[in-house]
Amino acid sequence: MIHPSYAALATGEVYVPGLSAEHVAQTYGIAPHAISKLGSAENPYGPSPKALLAVREASEKISLYPDWTAAKLRSAIGAKFGIDPDNVVCGSGETEVISMLIRAFARPDDAVLMHKPCFPLYRIYANCEGRKPIFVNMGADFDPVMDEYIDALKTHRPKIAFLTNPHNPSGRMVSEADVIRVCEAAPPETLVALDEAYVHYTENPYGIGLLHRFPNLLVLQTLSKAYGLAGLRVGFGISANRDLILPMRHIKPTWNMGQMQIAGGVAGINDDEHVARTVKTIVEMRGYVAQRMQGLSSFRMVPGSGANFFLTEIVAPDLDSTLVFNELLKRGVIVKDGSDIIGLGSRYLRVDVNLQVHMDRFVHALEDIQSL
Ligand SMILES: Cc1ncc(COP(=O)(O)O)c(C=O)c1O
């Protein structure tokens, strides 16, 4: 018998993705157009049209191996942010870059710092590779309690310190001043990884602007969200310090970016129009749903989200997240059950901000459930 050597297999932790619309339509006998898919933080307007065109053209070339260095994509990203393309590493989604980061910069048993709760893959990948996740609990309404985070940096001296801005699952923001404090307080052996997967939805994105000031800072971004390319799988890491990038480019799977990912990524990263249209709608609808939810008695929106999702707190003691999640499914509304997000628990649901028809359907369904 072959024995797996991965520590994570013993933890049994797996990522639980949002359900697909097809699955819910089939299981509950609901017409596909009557489904509101609010569990995966996807783009309501679909893919960047420019990326779509480029992907179609690139599909003609899929008999050929892609450029394993993804030079065109790294150049496009570098040009966009005024950083040398050699200071960019691309991955099949940001998740691949996170996995490479953990393998490249932490050895077995090294500490990796993160908030609890956080994007589950920091923890799962750290466990998979036998690294030691260290958690900083969040405060009331998911305040990131940055004084405690900085204390933990000093106590545990992690090899990687993850910060997520806006935070997943709460959408809460870490201020620029606090990220600067973290970069300044980090021990010399600590790489600060600022995950900006949802940064386009915030008013003042600042991570890239800090890169030239802090050689220990690496920013992670993805084309899955505001660019609408979640199914294409394009993410990247960027730093002013090449030493934080080269090790990942050395260990990455050789042809990790296919012809369509490279071409679609180049077109997508330059489609400012699509991003602007998406962001405008999300910001409007975030305000709209916040207002609509004020009339609910059993549920409350956790304030302060700068992302395209928010947490709904279940305040009625006789309800819990799995019960409400299942009741919502019956009404064609897919959200994320807090019980499936490590460290979040059964009093919360994570809900996407989307078009008004979906926000209305979600609030109606909650009104219905609270009167059961
Ligand atoms: C905070 C955060 N980082 C990274 C990702 C991964 O994005 P990608 O689709 O690029 O792998 C997600 C996806 O949900 C996320 O929430």
Ligand as a Chemical Component Dictionary entry (heavy atoms), coordinates in Angstrom:
data_LIG
# 
_chem_comp.id                   LIG 
_chem_comp.type                 NON-POLYMER 
_chem_comp.pdbx_formal_charge   0 
_chem_comp.three_letter_code    LIG 
# 
loop_
_chem_comp_atom.comp_id 
_chem_comp_atom.atom_id 
_chem_comp_atom.alt_atom_id 
_chem_comp_atom.type_symbol 
_chem_comp_atom.charge 
_chem_comp_atom.model_Cartn_x 
_chem_comp_atom.model_Cartn_y 
_chem_comp_atom.model_Cartn_z 
_chem_comp_atom.pdbx_ordinal 
LIG C1 C1 C 0 -9.296  35.978 -0.854 1  
LIG C2 C2 C 0 -9.198  35.131 -2.079 2  
LIG N1 N1 N 0 -8.008  34.947 -2.635 3  
LIG C3 C3 C 0 -7.868  34.190 -3.727 4  
LIG C4 C4 C 0 -8.956  33.596 -4.324 5  
LIG C5 C5 C 0 -8.725  32.689 -5.500 6  
LIG O1 O1 O 0 -8.962  33.247 -6.701 7  
LIG P1 P1 P 0 -8.646  32.491 -8.042 8  
LIG O2 O2 O 0 -9.945  32.237 -8.713 9  
LIG O3 O3 O 0 -7.798  33.465 -8.797 10 
LIG O4 O4 O 0 -7.907  31.238 -7.755 11 
LIG C6 C6 C 0 -10.213 33.749 -3.777 12 
LIG C7 C7 C 0 -11.357 33.072 -4.393 13 
LIG O5 O5 O 0 -12.423 32.916 -3.897 14 
LIG C8 C8 C 0 -10.338 34.531 -2.606 15 
LIG O6 O6 O 0 -11.513 34.687 -2.014 16 
# 
loop_
_chem_comp_bond.comp_id 
_chem_comp_bond.atom_id_1 
_chem_comp_bond.atom_id_2 
_chem_comp_bond.value_order 
_chem_comp_bond.pdbx_ordinal 
LIG C1 C2 SING 1  
LIG C2 N1 SING 2  
LIG C2 C8 DOUB 3  
LIG N1 C3 DOUB 4  
LIG C3 C4 SING 5  
LIG C4 C5 SING 6  
LIG C4 C6 DOUB 7  
LIG C5 O1 SING 8  
LIG O1 P1 SING 9  
LIG P1 O2 DOUB 10 
LIG P1 O3 SING 11 
LIG P1 O4 SING 12 
LIG C6 C7 SING 13 
LIG C6 C8 SING 14 
LIG C7 O5 DOUB 15 
LIG C8 O6 SING 16 
# 
